[in-house]
């Protein structure tokens, strides 16, 4: 899952060793333990409740601007390569970079890991699972669609879209893209180490940020659950459309088979030979219309799969990455901050105990030195905690920028239904006159079918 434990994060140079030692402690801080003054609670400041003008925390983007950042296509390469274990290769083309490169699934995996290392406090969408053996055509197509959703969400994400890692993945055509991605990720630290505003993130946050975070998390959880149900129903409707297409096609083929029957007519039915011959000729011709109806139904199902189900899946991928990010925030930097505070309290108690027991000055000095290092760790983790909340605030805004996608999805669904019913209605209407020869009058002349009356069919 994307929201797994974060990779070790870069810290301030002087605090790295102490922070690593602090991570060994797993117990939460005691209620009466002393804590450093760096995180003293303050009463909410009315001025901080208002976001100052020009606050970099705010995103001024529309959905149209976001979608226009790039459009990336991911297509299967027909020919599989590899001597023994054949693998699937993808052609990845970027409209923004005007590039076309070839990538394997493992290239996506390395790219995903580089993104998590570089942007641990941002929404990094999950990758589809990897199946080692027995990957059928349906699985491969589903994974291609998922990879396309992943790379488009990444390519349109504001911080990701400006990072060298993305450009490298979408445009580097050399033989070893994985090593290039790893080298690029290792050359620079994570976003906290490179962002000029990281140390001041707290200044831009509203005083009730924790309350806002909890409310946003609950809201997006509810939205995710509703969209998940919508996606499931949309998939069922697409499946029914495809099944309907298959049934219509088989129905037409059976009519054609009946009309092509060459079994001789028995002598006692010879008086109706002309009638049966006319019926067979008419039935045989109806298969063309039923094949056309099947094609229209299949087209509608395919269109709704692309324009409705895929867009719902795209939005669900985004919402899931937000949920994963919230989990990383709680299990990652926030948990490390609490453990660092706990380690600090333990060191303080050791110093007090050493002073009471009149230990050697060297041991006391070592403890005091470790306390100073631990204070640096705590300060770094506190800054990371606020920067994580800063990023969470922006990612929440990004989710809301995507919310108007709902109207696009509903519009595509309604238009598909209107167009599909309109086209199929035309075929049904064209089919109706051809049914006249199936209904023979008293003197052998064709008679049009009569509509059923009082809800009963004519016999």
Secondary structure, DSSP 8 states (H G I E B T S, - for coil): -TTS--------GGGHHHHHHHTT--S---TT----GGG------HHHHS--TT-TTS----HHHHHTT--EEEEE-SS-B-SSS-B-EEEEEETTTTEEEEEEHHHHHHHHHHHHHH-TTS----------S---HHHHHHHHHHHHHHHHHHHHSHHHHTSHHHHHHHH--SS-HHHHHHHHHHHS--HHHH-TTGGGHHHHS-TTHHHHHHHHHHHHHHHHHHHHHHHHHHHHHHHHHHHHHHHHHHHHHHHHHHHT------GGGGGGHHHHHHHHHHHHHHHHHHHHHHHHHHHHHHHHIIIIIHHHHHHHHHHHHHHHHHHHHHHTHHHHHHHHHHHHHHHHHHHHHHHHHT--HHHHHHHHHHHHHHHHHHHHHHHHHHHHHHHHHHHHHHHHHHTTHHHHHHHHHHHHHHHHHHHHHHHHHHHHGGGGGGSB-TTS-B------BTTB---
